Amino acid sequence: MRLFVLSVLALALASPAAAQTVKIDTGRLQGATADGISSFKNIPYAAPPVGALRWKPPQPAARWSDVRDAAHYGPLCMQAPSKDNGVGPGPASEDCLQLNVTSPSLKAKLPVMVWIHGGGFTNGSGTAALYDGTALAKQGVVVVTINYRLGRFGFFAHPALTKEGGPLANYAMMDMVAGLKWVKRNIRAFGGDPAQVTIFGESAGGIAINQLMLMPQARGLFARAITESGLGREPTGPLAAAEVKGVAFGEKLGVKADQPDAAAALRALPTDKVLAAGDPNLSLGDMPIADGQMIMGSPVDGFAKGREAKVPFIVGSNDIELPKAYGGGYSKAAGGLSEADEAQMVAAYGSREAFETRFKSDTIFTEPGRTLASLHASHGAPTWTYRFSILSAGAPKFLPGTPHAQERQYLFQNLNASPWPTDGRDAQLAKTVSAYWTRFAKTGSPNGEDRPTWPTYDGAQQMIDFTNTGPIVTKAPDAVAIALIAQRAAAANTNK
């Protein structure tokens, strides 16, 4: 009998304890607590965008009377199956507008970090193991991860929908704003301070962060921002062009643009048929859409006009985002450089090998990020920029530097989700990177404690490089080459 009692006690101690109930504006939630960290999952922040609410702005979530089980993740937003470690467990559904909260204390008043996941706006979720907020929460912040509509469900324009009036086209961005409004209303129940919200995101999530900084609808919903590999000069197609593509999509599935019930017919299309018809293309400017209400154009253009929120800002990218092995090398056919320009770029990089290795990555990621940093700093806002060069010893030897998306497991300290083996050195580096991010969320500056001081990015172009031997303060590398890329981009924009 004594052995049985001890076994039951050991099992109880090893199992996650039930978290206390919290009350939000739509009802009560019951999550779970493990190792002193409380988590609440699958919390609706808007009504299911299905049926008549497909391709509509997010509507208020329904209230519930019983205590809602918030111990388990909800579905992904609708997307094609993927093995990406940033996607998370399935299944996928159009009914997906939920968020997840991880907190070290429900009675405190802690800074909040809201994560916007990447995935090209066509895949990913806030439920992936890669984005588990436990390690960040242990550093004294409340972490929120959200799902938002993806692909065709998140970005779509059609004349029949335009006729309905109101916000349109960028439903994914509307979802993010709705999630941030939910945080402002409810985060106190989880120990968070709605006045200290940091938004941070990677890749498409970084694109979203840049646009949220520019959107009037998001003003006042966050106090700090971090963009990781978030481009900046990506095209944003006009609403009229998106409507033309939307008509073609509808007709492909049997919905004529001039039929009286076109909007209802579009919303009645089976989910699997919408998904199978293909997603909009980020690289072609299909998402986000310059609707003139939420999205006005590219982030660089908006920052140049001083329209961004003047909040503390961290922006950066990885060492070599697009290695040759991933199709990121330079080729004459796709590079778009004249022989004279190519020779000038080779000289700026110092060698043809460096030019061919870095030019594409720098054009798409590095230069736009540094330009955003320079513009934001010129407007008097505190700005820091970085390069992430950490590459685990287990990474493929053909990689010349850290590729796209490989900073995520370090800043979340979830190295178990790394695609390559990691070791104790990686764990220590992850601890350092993560501490800079959480310190920024707490104070509006990444500096403090015993880490190297990260200088603000100004005319001296000082930045930090996260390397395999630790963070190094340096002047922005390849400054001459980056300046040439910026000149080409500005000239191309002028000639549009």
C-alpha positions in Angstrom: 0.0 0.0 0.0 2.9 2.4 0.9 4.5 1.7 -2.4 1.3 2.4 -4.2 0.8 5.8 -2.4 4.4 6.8 -3.2 3.9 5.9 -6.9 0.8 8.0 -7.1 2.5 10.9 -5.4 5.5 10.7 -7.7 3.2 10.7 -10.7 1.3 13.7 -9.4 4.6 15.6 -8.9 5.8 14.8 -12.4 2.5 15.8 -14.1 1.7 19.4 -15.0 -0.4 21.0 -12.3 -3.7 22.7 -13.2 -3.3 26.5 -13.5 -5.6 28.7 -11.7 -8.6 30.0 -13.6 -8.3 33.4 -15.3 -11.2 35.5 -16.5 -11.0 37.4 -19.7 -13.7 39.5 -21.5 -15.3 36.4 -23.2 -15.2 34.0 -20.2 -13.1 31.9 -17.9 -10.0 29.8 -18.9 -8.3 26.9 -17.3 -4.7 26.3 -18.5 -1.9 24.3 -17.0 1.2 25.1 -14.9 4.6 23.3 -15.1 7.8 24.3 -13.5 6.3 27.5 -12.3 5.2 28.7 -15.7 1.5 28.9 -16.6 0.3 28.3 -20.2 -3.1 29.0 -21.7 -3.7 27.7 -25.3 -6.3 27.9 -28.0 -7.9 31.1 -26.8 -10.2 32.6 -29.4 -9.4 36.3 -30.1 -12.0 36.6 -32.9 -14.9 34.6 -34.2 -14.2 31.8 -36.6 -13.7 33.3 -40.1 -15.9 30.7 -41.8 -19.1 30.7 -43.9 -20.4 34.3 -44.2 -17.3 35.5 -42.3 -14.8 34.2 -44.8 -13.0 37.2 -46.3 -14.4 39.5 -43.7 -12.6 41.6 -41.1 -12.3 39.6 -37.8 -15.4 39.8 -35.7 -15.6 39.6 -31.9 -15.2 36.1 -30.3 -18.3 34.6 -28.8 -18.6 34.5 -25.0 -18.9 31.2 -23.2 -20.4 30.4 -19.8 -18.5 27.3 -18.6 -14.7 27.3 -17.8 -13.0 26.7 -21.2 -10.2 24.1 -21.3 -7.1 26.0 -22.4 -4.5 23.3 -21.8 -4.2 22.2 -25.4 -3.3 23.8 -28.7 -5.9 24.5 -31.3 -5.7 23.9 -35.1 -3.3 25.6 -37.5 -4.7 28.1 -40.0 -5.6 26.5 -43.3 -2.4 25.7 -45.3 -0.8 23.0 -47.3 1.0 20.2 -45.3 4.6 21.0 -44.5 7.5 19.4 -42.6 8.8 22.9 -41.6 9.7 23.0 -37.9 8.0 26.3 -37.6 4.5 24.9 -38.5 3.4 23.0 -35.5 1.1 20.1 -34.9 -2.0 19.8 -37.1 -4.7 19.6 -38.1 -5.4 22.7 -40.2 -8.7 24.6 -40.3 -10.3 27.9 -41.3 -11.5 28.1 -37.7 -8.1 29.1 -36.4 -8.1 32.6 -34.9 -6.7 31.6 -31.5 -3.7 32.7 -29.5 -1.6 31.2 -26.7 -0.2 32.8 -23.6 2.7 31.8 -21.4 3.3 33.6 -18.2 5.7 33.3 -15.1 3.2 35.1 -12.8 -0.5 35.8 -13.1 -0.3 38.4 -10.4 2.5 40.6 -11.7 2.7 43.4 -14.2 5.2 42.1 -16.6 6.3 43.1 -20.1 4.6 41.3 -23.0 6.2 39.8 -26.1 3.8 39.1 -29.0 5.3 36.8 -31.6 4.2 36.9 -35.3 5.3 33.7 -37.0 6.8 33.5 -40.5 6.2 31.1 -43.3 5.8 33.3 -46.4 2.3 34.2 -45.3 1.3 30.7 -46.5 2.3 28.4 -43.7 3.3 28.3 -40.0 1.5 28.8 -36.8 1.9 30.1 -33.2 1.7 26.5 -31.9 5.0 25.1 -33.1 7.4 23.6 -30.5 10.0 26.0 -31.9 7.9 28.9 -30.5 7.2 27.6 -27.1 7.5 30.6 -24.8 8.6 28.8 -21.6 12.3 29.9 -21.7 11.4 33.5 -22.5 8.7 33.5 -19.7 11.3 32.3 -17.2 13.2 35.5 -17.9 10.2 37.6 -16.6 8.1 38.3 -19.7 4.6 37.2 -20.8 4.7 35.6 -24.2 1.8 35.6 -26.7 1.9 33.6 -30.0 -1.0 34.0 -32.5 -2.4 32.3 -35.5 -3.6 34.5 -38.4 -5.2 33.7 -41.8 -2.8 32.5 -44.4 -2.5 32.4 -48.2 -5.7 33.0 -50.1 -7.7 33.0 -46.9 -5.5 35.9 -45.5 -4.9 38.0 -48.6 -7.6 38.2 -51.3 -9.4 40.9 -53.3 -12.3 40.7 -55.6 -14.7 43.3 -57.0 -17.7 41.6 -55.3 -16.0 41.9 -52.0 -14.9 45.5 -52.6 -18.5 46.5 -53.2 -19.3 45.5 -49.7 -17.2 48.3 -48.4 -15.2 48.5 -45.2 -11.7 47.0 -44.6 -10.7 44.5 -47.2 -8.0 42.4 -48.8 -5.4 42.2 -46.0 -7.4 39.9 -43.7 -4.2 38.4 -42.1 -3.1 41.9 -41.1 -6.5 42.6 -39.7 -6.2 39.4 -37.6 -2.9 40.6 -36.2 -4.4 43.9 -35.2 -7.4 42.1 -33.6 -4.9 39.9 -31.7 -3.1 43.0 -30.4 -6.4 44.6 -29.4 -7.2 41.4 -27.5 -3.8 41.7 -25.7 -4.5 45.3 -24.7 -7.9 44.3 -23.3 -7.0 41.0 -21.6 -3.3 40.6 -20.9 -3.6 41.9 -17.3 -5.4 38.7 -16.4 -2.2 36.8 -17.2 0.2 39.1 -15.4 1.1 41.3 -18.4 1.3 45.0 -18.8 -0.6 46.3 -21.8 1.5 49.4 -21.8 4.7 47.3 -22.4 4.0 45.2 -25.5 6.8 44.3 -27.8 5.9 42.8 -31.2 8.5 40.6 -32.8 8.5 38.4 -35.9 10.7 36.6 -38.4 10.5 36.5 -42.2 6.9 37.0 -43.2 6.4 37.8 -39.5 9.1 40.4 -39.9 7.4 41.9 -42.9 4.2 42.1 -40.8 6.1 43.9 -38.0 7.4 46.5 -40.5 3.8 47.0 -41.8 2.3 47.1 -38.3 4.7 49.9 -37.5 3.2 51.8 -40.4 -0.5 51.0 -40.0 -2.7 53.6 -38.3 -4.9 50.7 -37.1 -2.1 49.3 -35.0 -0.9 52.6 -33.5 -0.9 52.5 -29.7 -1.1 48.7 -29.5 2.6 48.1 -29.0 5.5 50.0 -27.4 8.5 48.2 -29.0 9.2 46.2 -32.2 11.8 43.7 -33.4 12.0 42.7 -37.1 14.1 39.5 -37.9 14.9 39.0 -41.6 11.8 41.0 -42.5 12.8 42.3 -46.0 11.7 45.9 -46.4 11.6 46.6 -50.1 9.2 43.8 -51.1 6.6 44.8 -53.7 3.1 45.5 -52.6 0.7 45.2 -55.5 -2.2 47.6 -55.8 -5.8 46.7 -55.0 -6.8 46.9 -58.6 -4.2 44.3 -59.7 -5.2 42.0 -56.8 -8.9 42.3 -57.9 -7.9 41.2 -61.4 -6.2 38.1 -60.0 -9.1 37.5 -57.7 -11.5 37.5 -60.6 -9.3 34.9 -62.4 -9.2 32.8 -59.2 -13.0 32.9 -58.9 -13.6 32.0 -62.6 -11.2 29.1 -62.2 -13.6 27.7 -59.6 -16.7 28.6 -61.4 -17.6 32.0 -59.9 -18.2 34.7 -62.5 -17.4 38.3 -61.4 -20.6 39.7 -62.7 -23.0 37.1 -61.2 -25.3 38.8 -58.6 -24.3 36.4 -55.8 -20.5 36.4 -56.5 -19.5 37.3 -52.9 -21.7 34.6 -51.4 -20.5 32.1 -54.0 -16.9 32.8 -53.2 -17.6 32.3 -49.5 -19.4 29.0 -50.3 -16.4 27.5 -52.1 -15.2 24.3 -50.3 -12.1 24.9 -48.2 -10.1 22.2 -50.0 -10.9 23.7 -53.4 -9.7 27.2 -52.3 -6.5 25.7 -51.0 -5.9 23.5 -54.0 -6.3 26.5 -56.4 -3.0 27.9 -55.1 -1.9 30.7 -52.8 -1.0 34.3 -53.7 2.7 34.9 -54.4 4.7 37.0 -51.9 7.5 37.7 -54.4 5.0 39.0 -57.0 3.5 41.5 -54.6 0.3 39.5 -54.0 0.7 39.9 -50.2 0.3 42.3 -48.5 -1.9 44.3 -50.8 -1.7 48.1 -51.1 -5.3 48.7 -50.3 -4.9 52.3 -49.3 -6.4 51.8 -45.9 -4.0 49.4 -44.0 -1.2 49.0 -46.4 0.1 52.0 -48.4 3.2 50.5 -50.0 6.6 49.1 -49.1 8.1 49.6 -45.6 11.1 51.5 -46.9 8.8 54.0 -48.7 6.7 54.4 -45.5 9.7 54.8 -43.2 11.2 57.3 -45.7 8.1 59.4 -45.3 8.3 59.2 -41.5 5.0 57.4 -41.1 6.2 54.6 -38.8 5.6 54.4 -35.1 8.5 56.1 -33.4 9.1 53.2 -31.0 12.4 51.5 -29.9 13.3 49.2 -32.8 15.6 46.2 -33.4 16.1 45.1 -37.0 18.5 42.6 -38.5 19.1 39.5 -40.6 21.2 36.4 -40.7 24.7 36.1 -42.1 24.0 34.6 -45.5 20.2 34.2 -45.7 20.2 32.5 -49.1 23.3 30.4 -49.6 24.2 29.1 -53.0 23.1 25.7 -52.0 19.6 27.0 -51.4 19.5 28.8 -54.8 20.8 32.1 -53.4 23.9 32.6 -55.5 24.3 35.2 -58.1 23.8 34.5 -61.8 24.0 36.8 -64.7 20.6 35.7 -65.9 18.8 36.6 -62.7 21.1 39.2 -61.2 20.1 42.1 -63.4 23.5 43.8 -63.3 25.4 45.2 -66.3 29.0 44.1 -66.7 30.2 47.5 -65.3 27.8 47.3 -62.3 28.9 43.7 -61.7 32.6 44.6 -61.7 31.8 47.5 -59.3 30.0 45.1 -57.0 32.8 42.5 -57.1 35.3 45.3 -56.1 33.0 46.5 -53.3 32.8 43.0 -51.8 36.5 42.4 -52.3 36.2 39.2 -54.3 34.0 37.5 -56.8 33.3 34.6 -54.3 32.1 37.1 -51.7 29.9 38.9 -54.3 28.4 35.7 -55.6 27.8 34.4 -52.1 26.3 37.5 -50.5 24.8 39.7 -53.2 21.3 38.1 -53.3 21.0 37.8 -49.6 22.1 41.4 -49.1 19.8 42.7 -51.8 16.7 41.0 -50.3 17.4 41.2 -46.6 20.5 43.0 -45.4 20.3 46.3 -47.3 16.5 46.9 -46.7 17.0 46.1 -43.0 19.8 48.6 -42.6 17.9 51.2 -44.6 14.9 50.8 -42.3 17.3 51.2 -39.3 18.9 54.3 -40.7 15.6 55.9 -41.6 14.1 55.1 -38.2 17.2 56.4 -36.3 17.1 59.6 -38.4 13.6 60.2 -37.1 15.0 60.2 -33.5 13.8 56.8 -32.5 16.1 54.4 -30.6 17.3 51.8 -33.1 19.6 48.8 -33.0 20.6 46.4 -35.7 22.3 43.1 -35.8 23.7 40.3 -37.9 23.1 36.7 -36.7 26.2 34.5 -37.6 25.8 31.7 -35.1 25.9 28.3 -36.9 25.9 25.1 -34.8 28.7 22.6 -35.2 26.2 20.1 -36.5 25.1 22.3 -39.4 25.9 21.1 -42.9 29.5 21.9 -43.8 28.5 23.3 -47.2 26.9 26.3 -45.5 29.2 29.4 -45.7 27.1 31.2 -43.1 23.9 31.2 -41.1 20.9 30.8 -43.4 17.4 32.2 -43.2 15.3 31.4 -40.1 18.1 29.8 -38.0 18.1 32.4 -35.3 14.7 31.4 -34.0 15.7 28.4 -31.9 18.4 30.5 -30.2 16.2 33.4 -29.2 13.4 31.2 -27.9 16.1 28.9 -26.4 14.3 25.9 -28.0 17.4 24.2 -29.4 15.6 20.9 -29.3 13.7 22.3 -32.3 16.9 23.0 -34.2 17.2 21.2 -37.6 20.8 20.4 -36.7 22.5 19.0 -33.6 23.5 21.5 -31.0 25.8 21.4 -27.9 26.6 23.3 -24.7 28.1 26.2 -26.6 24.9 26.7 -28.5 23.0 26.6 -25.3 25.1 29.4 -23.8 24.9 31.5 -27.0 21.1 31.0 -27.0 20.9 32.2 -23.4 22.8 35.4 -24.4 20.7 36.1 -27.5 17.5 35.5 -25.7 18.6 37.8 -22.8 19.1 40.7 -25.2 15.6 40.2 -26.6 13.9 40.0 -23.2 15.9 42.9 -21.8 14.6 45.0 -24.8 11.1 44.0 -24.0 11.5 45.0 -20.4 13.3 48.4 -20.8 13.2 49.5 -24.4 16.9 48.8 -24.7 18.7 45.5 -25.2 21.5 46.5 -22.9 22.2 45.7 -19.3 23.6 43.1 -16.9 27.0 41.7 -18.0 26.7 41.4 -21.7 28.6 43.5 -24.3 26.9 46.9 -24.8 25.0 46.9 -28.1 25.3 50.4 -29.5 22.5 52.2 -31.2 22.6 52.4 -35.0 23.3 55.9 -36.2 25.6 57.6 -38.6 28.5 55.5 -37.3 26.6 52.3 -38.3 27.6 50.4 -35.2 25.8 47.1 -34.7 26.2 43.7 -33.1 27.2 40.5 -34.7 26.1 37.3 -32.9 28.9 34.9 -33.7 29.9 31.5 -32.6 32.3 33.1 -30.0 29.7 35.5 -28.7 28.3 38.9 -29.5 30.8 41.3 -31.2 30.3 45.0 -31.6 31.3 46.1 -35.1 30.7 48.6 -37.8 28.2 47.3 -40.3 30.0 44.9 -42.7 30.3 45.4 -46.4 29.1 49.0 -46.1 30.3 50.0 -49.6 28.5 47.1 -51.3 25.3 47.7 -49.2 25.4 51.4 -50.3 25.7 50.4 -53.9 22.7 48.0 -53.5 20.7 50.9 -51.9 21.6 53.2 -54.8 20.3 50.6 -57.3 17.1 50.1 -55.3 16.5 53.8 -55.1 17.1 54.3 -58.8 14.7 51.4 -59.6 12.0 52.9 -57.4 12.4 56.3 -59.1 12.1 54.7 -62.5 8.8 52.9 -61.7 
